[in-house]
Amino acid sequence: MGILRTMMPPKIQLLAVLAFGVAMLLIENQIQRLDESRAKLEHTIARHEVAEVELRHSEDVFGQELTPLSETDDTVIIYNRVPKTASTSFTNIAYDLCSKNHYHVLHINTTKNNPVLSLQDQVRFVQNVSTWREMKPGFYHGHVAYLDFSKYGVKGKPMYINVVRDPIERLVSYYYFLRFGDDYRPGLRRRKQGDKKTFDECVSSGGSDCAPEKLWLQIPFFCGHHSECWNAGSRWALEQAKYNLVNEYLLVGVTEELEDFIMILEAALPRFFRGATELYRTGKRSHLRKTTEKKPPTKETIAKLQQSDIWKMENEFYEFALEQFQFVRAHAVREKDGELYVLAQSFFYEKIYPKVN
């Protein structure tokens, strides 16, 4: 190739370079058009699936006496999943059970996976979830920050659930996921594909993809749509996230104890999760999504990240969530012969007046 370049006149060399550049631009433009077409097709398919569900619902109701939805059938669960916390494994269980347990599962697909919705989209989403009777009972999941339904003037609130993970382990998993993907969709090209730098090398060189600011994610997901929630290192955001976890979430589990989380959900909400524990233990989709080429960070790397105030806050939140989950678990299950068992109902009613004749 080098010999050919020396034999070619400069003008021809320039034309060759320009032709190559134009060809690359045309290829990139074609790829972008294909991506846009794929997105439009996915949106059309999604709308078609919703239309089919609504049609089936109307056909089922036609010719039957209309009965109001019971309180149980009106239930909505929102799982505003934090990335890289085993959320795909858990969500697949909800998909596997939805037909058997008779509820709907809907993925909240946001543009560029942005967890913050515009004000108008917040209103639309809240109204959709609250009034979309054909989708009740419903299980919504997506990478969306917490929304307080009470501020939008609607009656009733959904039940929130979530899962958190050790903040450094979550960041390491996400770092390698962007470069090597996972075993769920191994052929999909990732945003950072081709970058062979390890997480340790990234931290050592002060790279942006492993900076302490990247740890700031679980707190804002629980904090919500206030601007201060996304101010990395905000003490107010941390306290708000703790408040929401305790007061607005039915249950928050941890990735490291996912089976216990599923077991407690099945005991508390059998309407949705009946059969979930057994499916998790024996199903083919258990731990379905595993990040490829993930290398554990060294002690030096961990120590360096732990010097940051952001890590200290994110870790404080994680430890708070873990303590709360372990408290709930201690009052919900017991261990016997190495196995966990859900406790039976421990209350009953008595002294009921007035007496029935």
N, C-alpha and C positions, 0 to 999 in steps of 0.2 A: 504493500500500500504506500509505504514511504517512497519507493522508487517511482511509482505512478505520479505522486504529487510533484516530485522534482521534474518529471517530464512534461507535466501539464503547464500551459501558459497561465500567468496570474489571473487573467480575466476569466478563463474557464474554471479555475479554482474558486474564484469568487462566486460565479454563477452556480457552481456545484453546492457551495455552502448555503447560498440563498435558497436554492431548490430544496435542500435538505430541511432548512428552517421552515419553509412554507409547508412541506409535507408533514412535519411534526405538528404545526399549528392545526392543519386540517384533521389530523388524527385525534388531537386533544379535543377539538370541537365536536368531532363525531362521538367520542366517548362521553362528553358532557350531554349531548343530545340523547344518547342511549340511557344515561342515568336519569334524565328528566322523563323519558318515556316510561322507564321502569317505575318511577315514583307515581306517575299518573295511573299506570296500570294497577299498582297496588292499591291506590286510593279508590279506583273504580271497583275493584274486587271487594274491598272492604264495604263500600256502600251497597253493593249487590248482596253481600251476605246479610247485612242489617235489614235490607228490604225483604229478603226471604224469611228472616225470623219474624218480622212484623206481619208478613202475609200469613205465615203458619199460625201466628197467634190469633189473627182475625178469623181464620178458618176454624180454629178450635172453639172460639167463642160463639161463632155463628150457629144458630140453631140450639144453643144451650141457654139456660137461665143465667143471667149475669149475676155474679156474686162478688161482693167487695173483696179486695185483697185482704187477707189476714195480716196482722202485724208481722208475723214471721215471714210471709211472702213478700213483704215490702222492704226487706233488709237490703242494705247496700254496704259493701265492704270496699274500702280503698286501701290498696297496698302501694304507697308511694315509694317504691323500691330504690334503695341506694345502690349505685353501680358497684359490682364486684363484691357482693355480700352473699353469694349463693342464691340470688334472687331468681335466676332462670330455673334452677332445680326446683325451687318451691313453686314457682308459677306453673311449671309443667304439671305438677300434681293437681292444681286447680283446674287446668284444662282437661286432664284425664278424668276428673270426677264430675265435671259439670253436667254431662248428659245423664249420668246415673243418679245424681242428687238433684237434678232439675233446677239449675240456675244458669245464668249467663256470665261469660267471661269476656271482658273488653280490654284491649290494650290502648293506653293513652299514648299515642305517637306524636311527640312534639317536634317541631322543626329544629333540626340539628341537635336533637336531644337536649334542648334548652329547658332546664327545670323551672324557670321563672316564666309564668304566663303574663301576657299583657292584661291590663285591667278588663278590657272588653272580653278577652278569652276567659278570664276568671269568672265573669258573670255568666257567659255562655255555658261553661263547664258546670257550674253549680246548678243552673237551671236545667240542663240536660239530665244530670244525675238525679235531681229531685223530682222531675216530672215525667221522665221517660218510663212509663209504666210497663211497656213491652219488655224492657230490659231488667225488670225486677222479678225475683231477687237477682242482684248483680254483684260481680266481683271485678272491680276496676284495678288495673295495675299499670304503672309507668314511672319513668324517672321525673317526677314532678314534686316540687316543694309543697309542704303542708299548706292547706287552705282551710281557714276557719269559716265554715258554712254559715254560722250564725250572723256574720256581718253583712250577708247579702240578702237578708229579708226573706229567706225561705223557711218553711216549716220542716222540722226534723233535721237530723244530722246523720251522716254516714258513720260507720265504725272504721277507724283507722287501725291498721296493723303495720308492722315493719320489722326489719332485721338489721342489726348493726354488726360491725366487725372490728377487730383490733386495727387501729388507724394505719399503722405502718404496714401490716400485712395486706390491708386493702389497697394501699398505694402501690406496693410492690407488684401485686397481682394485676392492677390496672396498667402499670408501666409495661409489663411484658405482654399483656393482652393487646396493647396498641401496636406492638411490634411483631408478635408471632401468632396472634389470634388464639383460638381454643379448639377443642375437639368437637365442638357443637357444629360449627361451620368452618371446617379446616381450609376450604378453598377460597374463602372470602379474603380479599386484599385489605389489609389494615392500614390505618392512616400513617403509621410510623414504620411500615414494613421496609426492611433493608437496613435499618439502624441496628447494628450489632452491639452497641455499647451496653454493658451490663448496668444494673441499678447501682452497684457499688461505684463503678467508674463515673456514672452520672453525678452521684452525690459528691464524689471526690473532686470533680471538675466544676462543681457548682452549676450543673445544668438546670434548665427551667422545668423540665418534665418531672424532676424529683425534688423540687424546691419545697420547703415547708408549707408554702401557700397551697400546694396541691393536696395537702392533708385536710384542708378546710372544706369538708363536704358533708359529713354526717350532721354536724351542728346546723348548717343552713337548711338542710333538707327537713329537719324537725322544727327549726325556727320559723320558716315560712317565707312569705312574700314581702316582708318589711325590708327596706334598703339596708338597715343595720345588720340584718341576718347574714349578708354577703360581704360584710366588712371583716376580713380575716383577722382573727385575734380579738374580736369584740367580746367583752365580758357580758354585756347585755344579751347578745345573741346566744351565748352559752346558757345563761339563766332562763331565757325564753324557751330554748330547746328542751331544757329539763322540765319546765312547767308543762309544755305541750305533751311531752312523753308521758308524764304522770296523769294529766287531766284529760287529754284528748285521744289517747291511744288505748284500745282495748288490751293489746299485748304487743310488746316489742321483744323479740328474741335476739339471740346472738348466733353468728355463723358457726361458731365452734360447738354449739349445742343445738343444732337445727332440728334433730329428731325430737328432742324434748319440747321444742317450740311447736312442732306439728302435733305432737301428742296432746298438749294442753289445748290447742285450737280445736282439735277434734272433740275433746271433752266439753269445751265451752260452746262450740258452734257446730253441732253434728249436722245441722241443716245443710251446711256447706262442706264440711270436712269429714263426714262419715267415711271411713275406709282409708283415710289419708296416711295414718301411721303404717298400716300394713303395706300400702302401696309404696311408701318411701323405703321401707325395709327390703322389699322383695322386687319392686318394679325395675324395669330396665332403665328408667330415666333418673334413678337416684344419683345424685352428684353428677348430673349429665354434663355440665359445662366445666371443663378443667383447662386452665390457661396453659399454653404450650411453652416449653423452654424456660420456665420460671426458675430462677436461681435464688436461693435464700440469701438475704444480705448478711454481711459480716457484722460482728459485734461492734467494730469501729464505726460502720455506717449507721447502725441503729443508735449508737451513743451520740453521734453527731446530730441526727434528727431530733433526738430527745432533748437536746439543748434548747430547742426552739420553744417559744411561748405558745405558738400555734399547736404544736404537738401536745404540750401540757394540757391545753384546753380540750382538744379533741380526745385525748386519753381520759381526761376527767369525765367527759360526757360518756365515753364508752364504759368506764368503770361504774358510773352511775346507772347506766342502762343494764349492765350485767348484774349489779346488786339488786335492782328492782326485779329483773327476770328470775333470779335465783330465789328471791322472796316469794314471788308468785308460785314458782315451781314447788317450793317447800310446802306450800299449803294446798297443792293440787295433786301431787303424786307421792308415792312411796316406793322405796327400792326393796326388793326381796329376791334373794338368790341371784343378784347381779342384774335383775330386770326391773324396769320401772312399771308401776301400775297406777292407774288413775284412781283417786279416792272416790268412794261412793258419796252420795248426798249426805251431808252432815247436819241438816236442819229439818224440822217439820213444824206443822202448825197445830196449835191446841187452844183450848179456852175460846172457842169461836162463838161469838154472840151476835145477834139474838139466836136462841136455840130454834131449830126447825122442828115444827110439830109433826 
